[in-house]
């Protein structure tokens, strides 16, 4: 139970996770949603959102490398995780997976332990961990350090799933570098498995789907493409109904035409907005550069690149992703909001508790203004408004 005060929030437009309901009064008790009423009940503090505002389920981001000036790889600690989550809350994210990109096994072990401790401490919004690598294709490393890529060994299943039932574990790997049975073993221990940083022609991806892999990490980026005679990872992700796919809608990683194609083929029920965010998001110091494995990463506007021009994650927020998907990616606002909350919650198996505004669900909410800027957030009933 939350110790946040009970209250009522009213808005002219309430999006319940799948559709707009019009004006409603959302009653919060004990950190959960108690009711959706036509009018606010008496006796509870009332927060009335301004005309035109939207109340929606808080955003769920599956790929958050850093924020607030820190990266999980540099500081795998509960304090850093709390700082990252706080930084992303200003962008509407109320639940996330701190993401460790390819690193050595002791760092993986430390990151898993830090996430477990953060969850035990009750750090708001931490669902588990996303381990992106190190079992990736050296032909498609992206910004990952090739020296930190690894060959899968017998003990790595236990290493990657060390969080156990304390939270969700998402593992991104290249299917072609995983020995047969690896995906099945990870899934058997409760992990969600996603294909990413892969040069596969499509055959290993399909074999991994048969073992229980169900995702594609940052669709179109750092993966083999669909061609006239080879489906590649992109073709499998777009064509196989078993695949949920994350996508970075920032105007840099994926062109608007490709965003629209992905939306049409996967639909809002299988396409998920992610940020792949790095340290600059919410950095109070406003640093324009940071270091990733000894390489200088430069921010120009909202674009992050390494010395050779390789994209290095993003400076995107989930609210920014929603705006771009709805204005440039061919999605309706309802579809974009679904891609940012309910769909990732559903893929993680958490759509019975987050991703909707419905009685019994966590009071994780985002309040958006007319321009889809974040007016405020609510995490387990704790309200934080813009500027305070």
KAVENMO-V508314 format. One record per residue. RES is the residue in one letter. NEAR is the number of other C-alpha atoms within 12 Angstrom. Layout:
res = (RES & RES)
near = (NEAR & NEAR)
This chain:
res = (X & X & X & X & X & X & X & X & X & X & X & X & X & X & X & X & X & X & X & X & X & X & X & X & X & X & X & X & X & X & X & X & X & X & X & X & X & X & X & X & X & X & X & X & X & X & X & X & X & X & X & X & X & X & X & X & X & X & X & X & X & X & X & X & X & X & X & X & X & X & X & X & X & X & X & X & X & X & X & X & X & X & X & X & X & X & X & X & X & X & X & X & X & X & X & X & X & X & X & X & X & X & X & X & X & X & X & X & X & X & X & X & X & X & X & X & X & X & X & X & X & X & X & X & X & X & X & X & X & X & X & X & X & X & X & X & X & X & X & X & X & X & X & X & X & X & X & X & X & X & X & X & X & X & X & X & X & X & X & X & X & X & X & X & X & X & X & X & X & X & X & X & X & X & X & X & X & X & X & X & X & X & X & X & X & X & X & X & X & X & X & X & X & X & X & X & X & X & X & X & X & X & X & X & X & X & X & X & X & X & X & X & X & X & X & X & X & X & X & X & X & X & X & X & X & X & X & X & X & X & X & X & X & X & X & X & X & X & X & X & X & X & X & X & X & X & X & X & X & X & X & X & X & X & X & X & X & X & X & X & X & X & X & X & X & X & X & X & X & X & X & X & X & X & X & X & X & X & X & X & X & X & X & X & X & X & X & X & X & X & X & X & X & X & X & X & X & X & X & X & X & X & X & X & X & X & X & X & X & X & X & X & X & X & X & X & X & X & X & X & X & X & X & X & X & X & X & X & X & X & X & X & X & X & X & X & X & X & X & X & X & X & X & X & X & X & X & X & X & X & X & X & X & X & X & X & X & X & X & X & X & X & X & X & X & X & X & X & X & X & X & X & X & X & X & X & X & X & X & X & X & X & X & X & X & X & X & X)
near = (16 & 20 & 15 & 19 & 23 & 30 & 32 & 36 & 46 & 35 & 37 & 28 & 30 & 36 & 39 & 36 & 42 & 27 & 23 & 25 & 24 & 23 & 28 & 31 & 35 & 50 & 40 & 43 & 29 & 23 & 31 & 35 & 36 & 25 & 28 & 33 & 25 & 20 & 20 & 24 & 22 & 12 & 10 & 17 & 19 & 22 & 24 & 27 & 30 & 20 & 16 & 22 & 29 & 41 & 51 & 55 & 50 & 52 & 53 & 55 & 52 & 54 & 52 & 51 & 49 & 46 & 47 & 33 & 33 & 39 & 38 & 44 & 40 & 29 & 28 & 35 & 31 & 28 & 25 & 32 & 48 & 35 & 35 & 48 & 50 & 35 & 38 & 51 & 44 & 39 & 45 & 50 & 51 & 49 & 52 & 57 & 48 & 57 & 49 & 46 & 48 & 42 & 31 & 27 & 29 & 17 & 26 & 37 & 26 & 28 & 43 & 40 & 28 & 35 & 46 & 33 & 27 & 33 & 32 & 18 & 18 & 24 & 30 & 37 & 44 & 44 & 42 & 48 & 50 & 43 & 50 & 46 & 47 & 40 & 45 & 42 & 36 & 30 & 23 & 32 & 33 & 33 & 39 & 37 & 28 & 24 & 20 & 27 & 29 & 25 & 25 & 28 & 17 & 16 & 15 & 28 & 31 & 25 & 29 & 47 & 36 & 32 & 35 & 26 & 16 & 25 & 34 & 38 & 45 & 47 & 52 & 43 & 49 & 48 & 47 & 36 & 33 & 39 & 24 & 21 & 24 & 36 & 43 & 25 & 27 & 35 & 29 & 20 & 25 & 29 & 39 & 43 & 47 & 48 & 54 & 54 & 43 & 42 & 34 & 37 & 26 & 33 & 22 & 32 & 44 & 34 & 27 & 38 & 33 & 22 & 26 & 29 & 42 & 38 & 45 & 54 & 45 & 41 & 45 & 38 & 35 & 36 & 37 & 35 & 28 & 23 & 14 & 8 & 10 & 17 & 25 & 33 & 45 & 43 & 33 & 38 & 43 & 35 & 26 & 25 & 21 & 26 & 38 & 43 & 48 & 47 & 55 & 47 & 50 & 38 & 28 & 29 & 34 & 29 & 23 & 24 & 19 & 29 & 40 & 29 & 28 & 39 & 35 & 21 & 25 & 35 & 31 & 39 & 33 & 39 & 47 & 47 & 57 & 48 & 50 & 47 & 51 & 48 & 48 & 40 & 44 & 28 & 27 & 17 & 15 & 19 & 24 & 24 & 29 & 30 & 26 & 30 & 22 & 14 & 19 & 21 & 30 & 29 & 28 & 20 & 19 & 28 & 30 & 36 & 30 & 27 & 19 & 14 & 18 & 24 & 32 & 43 & 45 & 43 & 48 & 46 & 46 & 50 & 45 & 38 & 47 & 47 & 36 & 36 & 43 & 31 & 24 & 26 & 34 & 28 & 33 & 25 & 32 & 33 & 36 & 47 & 50 & 43 & 50 & 58 & 51 & 45 & 39 & 44 & 38 & 28 & 38 & 39 & 21 & 24 & 24 & 20 & 29 & 43 & 44 & 43 & 44 & 34 & 24 & 26 & 35 & 38 & 47 & 46 & 53 & 52 & 47 & 41 & 27 & 20 & 19 & 31 & 28 & 37 & 33 & 38 & 41 & 45 & 44 & 38 & 35 & 30 & 33 & 26 & 24 & 19 & 9 & 9)
